């Protein structure tokens, strides 16, 4: 018998937020053309993993916390067009949560803008818990914070690599396919729009 789902966990960028490319589409267009993704990525990964401060991230790419670019790049992002409808419908039957690779302060900035706390609990942000997908530890944080076993959680992500580890914890895996993904993991479900979730759950 299939375990009862109790929590639907959402990735942020590429699921809740329509664009999954925080650095490529949000940040790089605002930086000098001489700054490459390869130059930004080590600092980005260290910051979103909680290993360095946000100030150290900006300093690493030649800016400061006071730079207007800090606010500008997060303002580029918008919520998925189907999010309000989908979260309202799902909230009638399930708890909703967030599991996202993101710097802690950036998570707070997005919370101030979008009020995620009104519909998502728990909200696991990698920079705050100092581990990130696909590290198994962050899935354990979600399970502990939610108080339910992995078999009672469905996880929606736009990257199969992240879903593969979720499956090891017994989670139902839903791939939001926004673009080609060469990772070999086969999720339980694949959706082409967020509204497709309502036909599954």
N, C-alpha and C positions, 0 to 999 in steps of 0.2 A: 504494500500500500504506500502511495506517495505521501511523504511528510507534508504537513500543512505549512504553507508559506505564511510567515508573519511579518517579515521586513523586506522591502524592496530598496536596495541600495543603488544609488546613481553615481557614476563618475561625473565630474563637473565639465571639463573641457572636452567637447565632442559629443556630449550627451545633454546635460542640463543647459550648457552654453553651446550655441550652435557651431562655433568654430573650435576645432581641436588643436589648433597650432598657435599656442600662446606666444612662443618666441618668433616663429617665422612670419606670422601674420600680424601679431600685436606689437611686438617689440622692435624687430629688425627694421621695419620701414621708418621708424622714428630715429634710428641711430645713423651715424656716419656711414656712408657706403663702404668704407674700409673695414667696418666691423662685420665679421662673418658669424654665421651660426656656430661654426666650430670653435670660435673664440669665446662665444657666450656660454656654450653648453656646459663646460666644467663648473663654472660658477653657478649656473642655473641648477644643475643637478645637486651641487653641494648645498645650495640654499633650500631647495624644495625638500631635500632629505634632512634638513635641520642641522647640517654640519657647520654652516657658517651663518652669520647674521645677515639681515637684509642690507645693512650698510656695507658689509664686506662684498656682497653681490654687486651692488652699484659701483663700488670702488674698483672691483675687478674688471668691470667693462668701461671704466674711465669716467663714471658719473658719481653723483652723490645722492643721498636721500632727498635732498631739497630740489632735485631736478624736476622740472614740470613734466618730463617724460614719464615719471613714476605714475602719475595719475592718468596721463593721456593714454598709455598703452592698455590699462585695464578698462578704460571707458570705450575702447574699440569693441569690446565683446558684448553680445546680446543673448538673451535667453532663447532657447529653442521655441519656435512658434507654437508647438503643441504642448509646451510644458504645463501651462495653467490648467488646460482641460485634462491632461493625463494625471497630474498630481491630485487634482480634485477627485477624479473618479477612483483612483487607487486608494486615496486616503479614507474612503468609505469602508475599505476592507482590510487595509494593511497599514503598518507603520512605514514611514519613508525615511531613508537616511542618505548620507553622502559619504563617498570614499574617493578622495581625490589627491593626486600629486600636485601640491601647490605650497608656496611659501606661506608661513603662518600669518604674516602681516597682510599678504595679498588676500588670503582667505577672509581676514577681518574687513578689508576694504570692499570686497565683493558682498560680504554680509551686510555692510552698511548700505550698499546700493540696492541689493535685491531682497534683503530680509529673508534669507534662507531659513533662519531659525523658526519662522512661522509655519513651515511645512516639513522641515527635515530634522530628525533627531534619532540617532546621533549624527554628528558631522565630523568625520575623521579627515583631518588635513595633514598631509605627510610632514610638512615642516614643523608642525606642532608636536607630533608624536615621534619625530626623528627616525622614521623609516618610511619607505615608499614602495608602491607597486613596481614590480611584481615580487618584492620581498615578502615571504610568508608572514613576517611579524606584523605587518599592517593589517592583514586579514584577521589575525588573532585579536588585534586591538578592536576591530569592528565587532567581532563576535562577543568579546568581553563587554564592550560598551553597550551593545544591544541587549545582552542578557538572553540571547537565544542561540541555539546551535546553528552551525553552518547550513545544515539541511533545511532550516526554516528561512533561509535568506535567498533571494534572487538578486543577482548583481548585473547591472547594465553598464557596459563599457564599450568604447569604440576601438579598443585594441585587444586582439585575441590573446596576446602574450599575458595580459593582466587577468583575463578570464581563465586561462589555463591553470593558474595557481588557485583562483577562487574555487575551481572545480575540485581541487585536492581537499578542500575543506567541506565538500559536500554541497556547495552552493549551486543553485540553478543559474546557468550562465546565458546571458542574452547579449549578443553582439550587435551594436548599432553600427551598421556598415555604411559609413560615409564615403569611404574610398577603399581601394584595393588593400588587402592585408595578407601578406604572404605567409604569416605564421601558420604552422600546420594544425594547430588545435581546432577541433570542430565543436563549436558551442552548442548548447541545447537548442537555442533559437537564434535566428538572425532577423533583424528588423531593418527596414529601409527608412522608416520615419518613427518618431517617438510614439505617435498615435497607434502604431502597430502593436505596441505593448498591450493595449486594451483587449486585443483579440487573443492574447496568450494567457494573461493573468485574470 
